Amino acid sequence: MGLARELIGFFNAAVGKCQGELEKQLADFEGDTTDYRMKRGLAYILKSSFCTFEVVSPLEPGMLRERVFSLAAKSVSSHEETSTVLDQIANQLSQELQREILPVHVQNGLYADLSENKILTNFDAPTPEDLLHRYNLSQVQGVFYKATQLILNAHRNVPGEYKLLFRYLKLFQLMAYIEGDADHGFTISIDGPTSLFNPSTRYGLAIAKLIPALLHVTKWSLAATLQTKDFYTNEWKIGRFTLNSECGLVSHYPKGKPYDSMLEQSFADKWDKLKTAWILEREVDLIPIPGSVMIPDFRLVHPDGRTFLLEIVGYWRPEYLQKKFSQVRRADCDNLILAISERLNLEKAGVKLDHVPAQIIWFKEKLLPKSVLEIIGD
């Protein structure tokens, strides 16, 4: 706890200073101590999650470099010539911008966009307890980068927890096979990053990001198969990692319902500005289907009792499209609306719209509420 508190103090004191000064202080603090890994890990979390580093310069650094280097190339480099170049650039910019630009402004702004010169403009300091929770969680998340498969059992939780979990599965675009129902629980099989033909760090990160969402589920257990390479023999070895709801980890994710994409959020924002009796809801019931669960993006409810489910299909990956349209056919909802991006090459993905039990809307860049209203009526 003392270590976390001390590091937070360093960052508080560094507000308004350049990142290079902070890095030097952190390096001195790390020194040659045996707990350097923990110090480095805590500092990384603070930098990546709680800090805002910005370029602070009245002049654009790239423009300054172009001008200074072009003018300096016409003469022999020397201390005297450097001062002359800075004076000339400052005079030129003062005339162009119609305000006083001093040589020191040019000199300071020349490399202001380098990471070590960026200024810590804001530090949203966590409590030492929250920082340690994030650190412990990050250690566990790193295990899943080498997972070939995850089997997750969620045991008889409230429906809202399932919905949040499944929305994060969808948000992170994970390939999952789901069995069960809300009354008895679900078994979720997730392909890991090393199960792909080419191991994907990006996909491994997506699985790691799921763990904080899982912590919002009351009762669950997880088993992961890991594939790691032996440092000495260079041979691949298979391991196993288990985790459950009694692990004591704490999530930093909010319990709110995340939008799966900017496309959905844009549509919801536009709908809120409409003057219509239709109410747009995001809390949609789970639709159990063999091998999966379908959670439509939105439900449209009218005061007279009419309801429609709306699913926005804007993601292009062939496997996703095949799975999505398979879900739609198996769900067999008579009040489902599919909004499909015209950018999707359904034919190339092997998807046919024959016998799809849904009304279809095509859209280009963004889905407009008026397109939906044309189908559902006033």
KOLLOSE-31223 format. One record per residue: x, y, z of N, C-alpha, C in turn. Coordinates in steps of 0.001 Angstrom, whole numbers, plus 500000, padded with zeros to 6 digits. Atoms other than C-alpha are relative to their C-alpha. Last residue first. Layout:
XYZXYZXYZ...
This chain:
500090499019498919454000506270463595499399499402501256501144499083500005455009503415461311500019500949501174500855500265498843457332500476461988498792500926500056500450501385499902458928500347458571499003499806501127500734500328501224459258504037457677499463498584500033501390499545499840460199504683461318499159499692498763500678500962499151463324502563460858498522500368500151500077501248500756464539504602457915499272498924500781501148499916500916463650507800459789499855498742499153501262500400499378465993506756462606498813500023499043500830498858499630469034507025460321498681499514500587501405500384500010471646504250460246499178501178500516500650500077498693475021505725459432498550499585499821499060499653498946477486505503456536499407499786501382498649499742500494475373503591454009500954500285501166499525498649499723472145501941455164501444500133499526498627499791500437470035498976454104500416501433500322499708498613500350466921498057456083501469500065499583498632499556500228465646494484456215500047501466499587500068498894500946462499492996457730501373500640499909499861498651499448463201489687459398499784501018498890501247499587499357462682485940458988500117501365500667499619499374498731465563485471456505498739500547500655500706500586498848464224483068453863500518500538501348501218500784500259466779484048451245499444499458501316501128499405499299469214486694452448498692499280499720501113499744500887472256484673451530498813500497500805501283499737499345475550484803453377498946500309498951500817501206500072478666483154451962498653500145500667500003500646498689480961485949453161499175498718500007498648500508499769481666486919449547500088499256501315499800501119500930477908487210448953501381499374500205500646501207499475477433489297452069500249498796499104500063500883501165479975491908450990499434498661500471499745501422499768479220494443453681499856499207498702498581500297500209479540498099452711500307498515500128499778500287501419475789498446452263501459499678499702499153499046500701475468498178456041500203499584498543498765500564500551472564496051457227500769501072499235499422498855500702469709497096459538501401499601499552498554500037500220467821493911460454500410501240499219499545499152501104464331494330461925501521499904499930498597499597500061462836491564464084500273500834498755499986498543499856459115491311464865501423500562499973500846499381501022458477487766463598499964501521500109500840498956499394461429486335465493499180500685498906501329500009500621462761483047464055499050500989500699500836499279499046465712482817466469498561500080499525500388500900498926467251480107464298499115500679501040500883501054500512467226482235461164499515499095501126501277499395500391468586485301462952499025498934499521500766499693498800471308483285464671498616500526499647500439501298499497472486481866461352499160500188501250501183500360500781472516485411460014499501498603500357501114499094499745474823486502462830498739499575499248500588500311498704477098483468462672498758500843500246500609501328500090477729483849458945499296499647501304501213499895500813478283487574459361499286498660499889501029499305499236480724487089462242498687500048499223500466500916498956482733484471460388498879500627500826500867501069500527482872486740457325499461499068501074499279501275500019484255489756459263499085498858499569499777500630501299482399492904458137500566498580500039498658500572499910480758494464461165500237499051498829499058499128500686477788496735460457501410499456499975498914500865500499474802494580461282500960500879499203499182499273500975472383496598463441501191499135499621498611500469499986469707494474465165500752500718498888499131499450501043466319496021465979501428499504500211498603500169499619463525494276467879500870500468498838499100500513501023459989495556467365501393499869500604498561500051499712457121496134469783500754499440498798499155500552501071453492497186469451501475500035500418499652501399499793451624497703472721500866499382498923501152500845500331449700500936471996500320498507500114501020500005498939452337502950473895498802499104499713501018498959500219454948501884471299498980499938501127501273500248499331458134499960472154499066501188499792500845498833500221461249499684470027498612499685500542501417500339500095463826497193471298499230501313499868501020499113499454467518497658470611498622499348499938499418498751499530470768495830469920498974500894500691500172498897500957469194492404469726500512501309500591500439498820499263470696489905472176499866501133498994500119498794500800470992486474470592499454501125500879501061499148499474472288483623472669499974501248499146499713498585499802474395480817471281498840500670500713498593499627500161474787477152470456500314501452500267498988501052499862471099476452469905501410500515499741500014500800501222469082479667470346501098498945500140499163501208500062468179481578473508499809499269498681500719500936500866466762485102472913500862498755499874499179501001500674467909487230475835499107499111499147499969501370499481465556490098476641500944499114499198500774500935500813466449493641475601500141498589500566500133501166499117467576496424477945499083498986499340498814500841500185468595498849475179499931498754500872499469500639498802465213500524474806501233499176499659498851500849500334464041503044472199500593499456501293498931499934499001460563504413472933501092499007499614499205501214499838458203505044470006501130500234500999500545500760498869455832507968470559500798498725500260500760501180500385457972510147468317499517499277501251501299499837499341459573513588468496499106498869499510501233500074500779463126512642467638498781500321500856500378498645500434466227513879469495498696500021499209500391499218498830466638510646471475499531501401499624501366500375499636466651508716468195499497500857501165500924499387500964469725510600466955498553499702500382499979498556499775471677509701470104499025500718499071500742499717498764470602506064469841499943501499500276501421500216500261471714505867466195499171500359501232500466498921500869475087507445466978498506499879499730500120498808499168475595505059469900499480501181499190501157500114499117474825502072467726499798501267500818501180500005500856477248503143465005498732499930500838500370498605500171479896504021467582498748500122499140499287499277501043479902500338468405499557501450500005499112500907500715478805497713470919500810500718498932500396500125501402477387500347473248501022499116499296499184499352501021478217499571476845499362499876498626500064500815501209475482498810479413500800500686498897500922499564501051476334500267482784500113499138498771501043501003500169478101498265485497498978500395498940501302499605499443481204500395485111498971498909499748501021499698501001484475498562484437498725500475500702500082498546500137487154498866487156498995500393498922500114499423501337486637495269488245499980501520500053501002498917500041487916493893491557500013500638498620499655498910500907489720490564491932498856501007499942499684498770499278488913488508495051500421501160499118498593499644500184489153485144493276500399501287500722499453499786498660485842483851494688501438500508499949500556498776499425484084484289491334500474500272501420501431500012499701486319481687489740499593501279500725500372498804499264489673481213488032498516499904500307501393499919499567491480478292486466499789501245500848500182498920499039494655478049484386498520500089500350501398499763499658495875475018482470499932501076501081500276499806498585499123474264480659498522500291500221501407499750499697500259472913477297499813500105501517500557500794498913503903473181476259498562500433500281501296499534499500505501474344473028499489499048501079501132500873500324509203473597472583498719500553500627500724499413501129511970476204472475498823499139499540500095501010501068514020473927474761499320500523498746498741500716500200515281476645477141499945499030498827498901499084500288512512479286477109501285499259499637498947500159499001509707476718476863501222500838499598498751500535500551506969478067474589501067499980501092498818499174499758503499478489476080501242499319499444498927500526500838500046477218475097501198500934500135498938499078500401497385477723477721501044499293499154498880500811500471494034475974478218501044500940499421499329499633501246491711478162480237501117499019499703498818500846500208489163477177482882500596500340498638499360499936501312486596479636484226501199499072499978498698500676499956484101479645487065500538499929498586499447500525501242481094481870487695501299499239500284499472501353499808478809483319490349500457499419498666499924500418498597477996487021490780500680498647500186500906501134499874478826488367487311500191499394501393501308499470499618480428491818487495498944498898500114500021499788498553483858490146487537498689500607500492500421501236499348483205488878484014499877500181501512501450500097500174483409492433482698499462498774500711500665499042499101486907492836484196498481499982499867499928500416498593487899489537482491499388501031500953501254500595499551486658490501479001500002499724501498500952498932499665489535492905478381498670499446500499499586499425498728491991489992478561499018501082500449500374500954498952490033488251475811500365500551501375501461499989499913490279491337473604499510499037501078500400498830499224493985491679474381498492500045500179499660500293498619494542488141473149499627501151500921501091500845499510492677489046469966500258499605501454501195499171499905495073491934469373498827499193500553499887499232498766498051489732470164498758500841500203500314498588500108496896487346467449500090500688501349500331499436498692498421483893467075499861501516499927498901499140499604498398482995463345499640500633501339498878500445500824496220480014462460501249500824500306500107499537501375493973480864465407501214499515499220500699501043500728493968478751468568499822500384498538499046500945500577496697480976469988499310498822499326499195499421501074494267483889470424500967499018499363498937499110499559491746481829472424500842500486498846498720500304500639488465480390471183501032501013500445499401498886500738485702480979473711501322499543499409498693500426500505483357478288475010500548501105499110499509499215501134480496479659477112501395499511499633498624500429500236478459477462479430500461500674498718499444500130501340475336479239480625501418499441500050498623499583500190473117479116483708500489499720498582499079501030499515469976477245484741501471500392499873500485500642498784467291479932484512501018499039500597499877499098498864469071482224482047499573499350501315501053498996499942469581479457479518500148500794501288500692499808498735472220476982478408498891501023499905501047500982499722474861476779475664499358500334501343500741499849498754477060479459474147498911498946500100501109500944500157479796479099471531499295499927501348500495500780498872482104482134471443498865499074499581500656501143500622484321483945468942499574499029501098499424501298499677485115487252470612499180498880499378499991500820501222484203490544468949500688498652500223498613500352500274485194492680471970500147499017498845499208498786500139481775494371472019501436499691499604500279499438501321479956491083471395500868501222499736499546501002500973481509489359474371499850500540498581498546499851500081480989492610476306500608498955499062499744498775500757477287492502475422501502500257499895500131500301501420477151488882476521500239501242499136498907500867500423478520489777479959499948499738498499498779499202500003476139492717480414501178499175499503500084499058501118473164490612479368501263500841499901499749500722501244474179487803481692500024500962498816498570500307500013474417490200484625500371499240498735499239498797500337470979491642483842501494499758499940499908499767501453469458488149483752500832501225499622501144499209500427470307487463487442500159500338498519499908498612499590472813484669487908498761500763499535501268499491499496472228480942487723500112501404500591500971500826499294475809479761487279498819500792500550500695498972499223478082481234484623498773499346500616501301500412499474480485478570483376499441501117500869500556499168498943483340479749481186498622499486500391501328500528499689485471477429479103499490500754501218500548499699498684488419479238477562498625499370500120501448500123499830490524477964474680499619500360501431500516500616501224494010478379473214498488499818500077501077500993499887495141480862475855499611499446498632499522501282500532498544482547475573498920498921500037499386499755501298497379486167475958500422498696499332500882500396501089495076484915478714500552500323498611499990501461500192497756484948481397499258499627498722498874500381500856498267488711481001500068498514499723500356499812501408494781489347482380501116499535499073500833501131500434495766487831485727499659500121498520499158501195499938498627490282486255499235498772499519499160500026501198496425493157485053500909498777499978500808500424501141493823492347487713500849499891498742500285501434499837496393492529490507499203499469498815498755500741500192497628495893489218499755498498500093499704500003501441494135497333488844501255499185499706500994500854500650493243496294492388500278499910498499499585501384499764496520497805493602499008499017499407498810500267500813495637501119491963500466498559500177500436500187501389492137501063493447501183499674499093500720501276500090493529500524496967499575499712498554499029501101500010496098503313496552499328498638499876499578500305498635493226505650495636501055498893499926500801501039499341493172506777492036500395499894501463499360500891499039494574510132490900499046498968500586501209500385499271493026511621487795500393498946501029499801501291499357496245513246486617498783499724500879501036500436499069495902516084484136500348498617500547500977498933499764498233518235482056498919499594500990501065500668499248501301515987482172498992501075500412500275499517498645503307517845479537498869499193500631501425499749499775504829516232476470499766500328501473500271498571499852508586516659476168498524500323500191499347499501498790509568513032476818499733501480500249500639500479498778506930511844474338500643500579501255499347501240499568508227514036471519499436499598501359500866501156500215505626516590470404500675498674500309501012500098498944507413519579471956499111498779499857500178501427499717510432519015469722498962499780501101499438500796501086510704522414468030499765498503500190501050500711500719508346524147470427500501499024498960500746500884499093510993525137472945498955499167499271499109501034499472513365526521470306499244499000500871499653500913501095510663528390468411500830498849500523501230500730500329509259529914471589500264498977498899500139501061499000512817530799472687498717499190499760499160501157500338513300532697469407499863498849500987498611499859499600510339534937470341500809498770499586499411501330499837507028535094468519501478500190500294498574500131499732505127538351468926500396498543500238499780499969498559501757538405467240501472499695500251500343498678499458500609539042463701499974500004501531501047500222498996500701535341462797499534501289500655501091500811500540502614535884459551498831499887500979500678499269501077504755538777460777498793499226499484500633498834499379505630537107464081499233500800498967501262500438499395506237533833462206499274501170500671500944500395501046508858535411459976498634499652500584500456498788500685510576537181462883498972499677498917500880499279499073510724533963464952499451501260499349501286500712499968512110532028461973499014500728500910500683499801501282514834534642461452498635499325499984500455498613500098515817534744465121499200500225498717501137499858499088515952530939465359499435501418499942501148500710500577518166530782462280498759500160500874500469499225501147520530533437463615498757499366499377500695498815499479520826531733466987499422500829498864501239500467499369521690528436465284499180501177500506500969500184501079524227530218463050498668499512500547500418498689500480526096531515466101498919499867498939500834499386498966526182528081467703499471501351499525499184499439498919527447526545464457499054500607501021500499500071498631526148524550461478500999500568500998499195500921499218527261525735458048499542500057501460498794499454499387524517527423456041500724498909500775499345499063500925521635526712453659501303500563500552499276500757501023520536523584455528500762500913499038498672500378499488519632525750458538500829499272498947499141498814499941516777527405456601501407499638500444499841499474501366515149524138455583500932501199499992499059500863500722515792522573459002500241500512498580498657499872499436514168525494460854501011499176499204499445498674500292511139525678458591501439500130500480499854499842501454510359521969458553500656501334499660498851500799500448511056521622462263500241500186498499498758499363499563508710524492463096501229499240499504499780498816500837505890523068460992501307500681500365499623500470501332506190519705462718500292501143499055498609500465500072506246521335466153500432499551498605500063501406500380503004523350465685501418499473499779499712500213501417503410526629467549500047498511499704500807499043500764501997527807470871500152499835498499499151499117500789503345524601472428499107500970499239500265498618499579501987522173474981500988500906499275499009499106500589501773518712473459499613501422500382500360499218501179499642516709475854501194500794499495498798499308500455499981513940478424499663500719498697500181499365501301496765512929480197501267500782499687499267498789500380497284510465483024499567500520498635500409498879499160495025507947484795500646501328499597501421499951499649494969504839482638499554501250500731500892500377501094498241504567480714498527500222500304499776499232501232500550506493483024498938499723498951500286498594499747499129505155486294500149500829498729501448499873499861499042501605484972499615501458500233500594500132501342502645501896483782498480500172500065499782498738500723503766503229487159499373499945498606500899498998499420502175500266488947500128501327499260501374500326500376503920497845486595499001501010500520500163499682501416507317499526486933498571499734499549499944498546500156507124499529490718499733500397498556501256499476499468505995495898490698499957501519499868501086500370500923508831494887488403498662500564500475500084499059501118511384496885490410498858499662499046501417499879500356510655494905493576499782500944498816500532501288500460514254493679493889498534500069499591500731500741498977515648497207494065499399498717499417499631501406500165518238498377491542499331499136501058498634500347499633516810501870491090500345498557499687499903501439500275513033502000490724501371499472500386500765500685498956512812505393492418500102498484499843499219499882498754515588506750490195499308499243501137498820500856500157513783505403487116500866500039501251500433501392499842510493506920488298501179499038499889500292500195498578512153510315488786499575498561500273498718500024499282513698510135485321499776499745501496499342501277500290510340509170483780501328499890500745500679501048499244508631512109485508500684498655499802499649499809498591511204514562484201499372498906500859498614500410499811510818513146480676500448500138501452499974501438499739507036513419480872501426499520500255499868500847501185507212517189481161500143498531500397498614500224500400505862519090484158500050499046498806499442498759500511502435520614484773501438499874499550500978499286500824501357517705486970500566501362499612499496499811501363504512515960488212499018500728499092498998498930500013503757516363491941500473500325498588500658498748499595500563514345491610500963501176499905500793499534501136502468511685489659499255501289500335499107499551501074505136511289492324499199500606498851499445498705499618502487511145495069500937500563498939501065499037500272500686508340493251500471501412500353500025499771501445503982506462493302498923501009499613498821499208500363504330506907497056500024500313498506500213498626499535500770505744497744501166500897499583501006499393500868501247502623495618499791501457500368499388499826501308504467501763497463499037500686499037499101498854499928502862502347500855500645500295498662500837498792500000500000500000500000500871501257500000
